[in-house]
Amino acid sequence: MKVILTSDVAELGKSGEMKTVADGYARNFLIPKKLAVPAAGGAYRAWQHDIASREEKRRREREEAEIYAQRISSTTLTMGVKVGEGGKLYGSITAKDIADALGRRGIVVDRHKVDLPEPLKALGTYKVAVKVYAGMTPEVTVVVEPKG
């Protein structure tokens, strides 16, 4: 049975895609949970009409992401922190701190998109990747230096 997905379905596809699935899977799971609609009649014609608008939307999102990527890669964040004996920091620099600092520069980024495996706990210069779009992860330069 051919269905048009109305929501992203793990292991099957993204919203708006047309897929061929087993009849029982469509009738007993996808359609009752409103994850898909049968690809027949009006739904199929509407799906064909929506293809062009979806492609336009994806193209715009990619262009915006490229602009963000360029701004992020040319940005250097200087984080002033309190330092104790031997250059150890009081506290640490987390992904949330980096996302907030980018936000103050007009680059709004979700903290979950900042690829920081563990917080920065020492002075120095670091390159931190930021996931902007599929396959696009520019790096922001973070300089951790003593405050004052």
C-alpha positions, 0 to 999 in steps of 0.5 A, spaced: 500 500 500 502 506 498 502 512 503 504 519 504 507 520 511 504 526 515 510 525 520 517 523 521 517 515 522 523 512 525 526 507 520 521 509 514 522 516 512 520 523 513 514 527 513 511 528 506 515 522 503 511 517 499 512 510 501 510 503 499 509 499 506 505 492 507 497 493 508 497 491 515 502 496 517 499 501 514 492 499 516 493 497 523 499 502 525 500 508 521 493 510 519 490 510 526 496 513 529 495 519 524 502 518 521 500 517 514 494 517 509 493 513 503 496 515 497 489 515 493 485 521 490 486 528 493 491 526 498 496 524 492 494 530 488 496 534 494 502 531 495 504 532 488 503 539 488 506 540 495 513 537 492 515 544 489 513 548 495 517 543 500 523 543 495 523 551 495 523 551 503 529 546 504 533 551 499 531 557 503 533 553 510 540 551 506 541 558 504 540 561 511 544 555 514 550 557 510 549 564 512 549 562 519 555 557 518 559 563 515 558 567 521 559 562 526 566 560 523 568 567 523 566 568 530 571 568 536 568 568 543 573 570 548 570 568 555 573 571 561 573 566 567 576 566 574 582 562 575 585 559 581 592 555 582 596 553 576 591 555 571 585 551 573 578 554 572 573 556 578 567 552 574 567 550 567 565 553 560 559 549 557 555 548 551 550 553 554 555 558 555 557 558 548 550 558 545 549 564 550 555 568 548 553 566 540 546 569 542 549 575 544 552 576 538 546 575 534 547 568 532 541 564 535 543 557 536 540 551 541 545 549 546 544 541 544 547 543 537 554 545 540 558 539 539 562 539 546 563 532 549 565 535 555 566 542 558 572 546 558 576 546 564 583 550 562 585 556 559 587 556 552 584 557 545 579 551 543 575 550 536 568 548 538 563 545 532 556 547 531 551 543 528 547 548 523 544 544 518 545 536 515 552 536 513 554 543 515 558 544 522 562 550 522 567 551 528 567 557 532 573 559 536 573 560 543 578 563 547 578 562 555 582 567 558 583 569 566 578 575 568 581 582 569 
